[in-house]
Amino acid sequence: MEKPRIAEKAPAAVELKPGKYFWCACGHSKNQPFCDGSHKDTGITPVPFEVEEKKTYYLCQCKQTKNKPFCDGTHRSL
């Protein structure tokens, strides 16, 4: 399995409506921080998640968070 690629060393602030989403875990998506299917052949699969309220969420783009898909500040130490 390939290691995730760092897409950015900062979280993506995205306003999401209630619903289901797929977070890019491989770092290859052109639609960061969401999956666009670019993970094929990486051995890494996207992380499904659901939000219940409309608000701004901070999604990890360094792909190293321990709280997938949400940023936990790990990017500061990379």
C-alpha positions as CSV (number, residue, x, y, z in Angstrom):
1,M,0.0,0.0,0.0
2,E,1.2,3.5,-0.9
3,K,1.6,6.2,1.8
4,P,-0.8,9.1,1.5
5,R,0.5,12.2,-0.3
6,I,0.3,15.5,1.5
7,A,-2.1,17.7,-0.5
8,E,-1.6,20.8,1.7
9,K,0.0,21.6,5.1
10,A,-3.2,23.4,6.2
11,P,-6.8,22.3,6.7
12,A,-9.5,23.1,4.2
13,A,-12.3,25.2,5.7
14,V,-15.5,24.0,4.0
15,E,-19.1,24.8,4.7
16,L,-21.0,21.6,4.6
17,K,-24.8,20.9,4.6
18,P,-26.1,17.9,6.5
19,G,-25.3,14.8,4.4
20,K,-22.8,12.1,3.5
21,Y,-19.4,12.9,2.1
22,F,-16.2,11.0,1.1
23,W,-12.9,12.5,2.3
24,C,-9.8,11.9,0.2
25,A,-7.4,9.8,2.3
26,C,-4.7,9.3,-0.4
27,G,-4.0,12.9,-1.3
28,H,-4.3,12.4,-5.1
29,S,-7.7,13.9,-5.6
30,K,-8.0,17.0,-7.7
31,N,-11.1,17.9,-5.7
32,Q,-9.4,18.2,-2.2
33,P,-10.4,17.5,0.4
34,F,-13.0,15.2,-1.2
35,C,-12.5,12.0,-3.1
36,D,-12.6,12.1,-6.9
37,G,-11.7,8.4,-7.5
38,S,-7.9,9.1,-7.9
39,H,-7.1,6.6,-5.2
40,K,-7.3,3.7,-7.7
41,D,-4.1,1.6,-7.5
42,T,-2.9,3.3,-4.3
43,G,-4.4,0.7,-1.8
44,I,-5.9,3.6,0.1
45,T,-9.7,4.1,0.2
46,P,-11.7,7.2,0.9
47,V,-13.2,7.8,4.3
48,P,-17.0,8.2,4.4
49,F,-18.4,10.6,6.9
50,E,-21.6,12.3,7.7
51,V,-22.4,15.8,9.1
52,E,-25.7,16.6,10.8
53,E,-25.5,20.4,10.9
54,K,-24.7,23.1,8.4
55,K,-21.5,24.8,9.5
56,T,-17.8,25.3,8.6
57,Y,-15.7,22.2,9.1
58,Y,-11.9,22.0,9.0
59,L,-10.9,18.9,7.0
60,C,-7.4,17.5,7.0
61,Q,-5.4,17.9,3.8
62,C,-2.0,16.6,5.1
63,K,-3.6,13.2,5.5
64,Q,-1.9,12.5,8.8
65,T,-4.7,13.4,11.2
66,K,-5.7,10.9,13.9
67,N,-9.3,12.3,13.7
68,K,-10.1,11.5,10.1
69,P,-11.4,13.4,8.2
70,F,-11.1,16.4,10.6
71,C,-7.9,18.4,11.2
72,D,-6.2,17.7,14.5
73,G,-3.2,20.1,13.9
74,T,-0.7,17.4,12.9
75,H,0.2,19.5,9.8
76,R,2.1,21.9,12.1
77,S,4.7,19.2,12.8
78,L,5.4,18.2,9.2
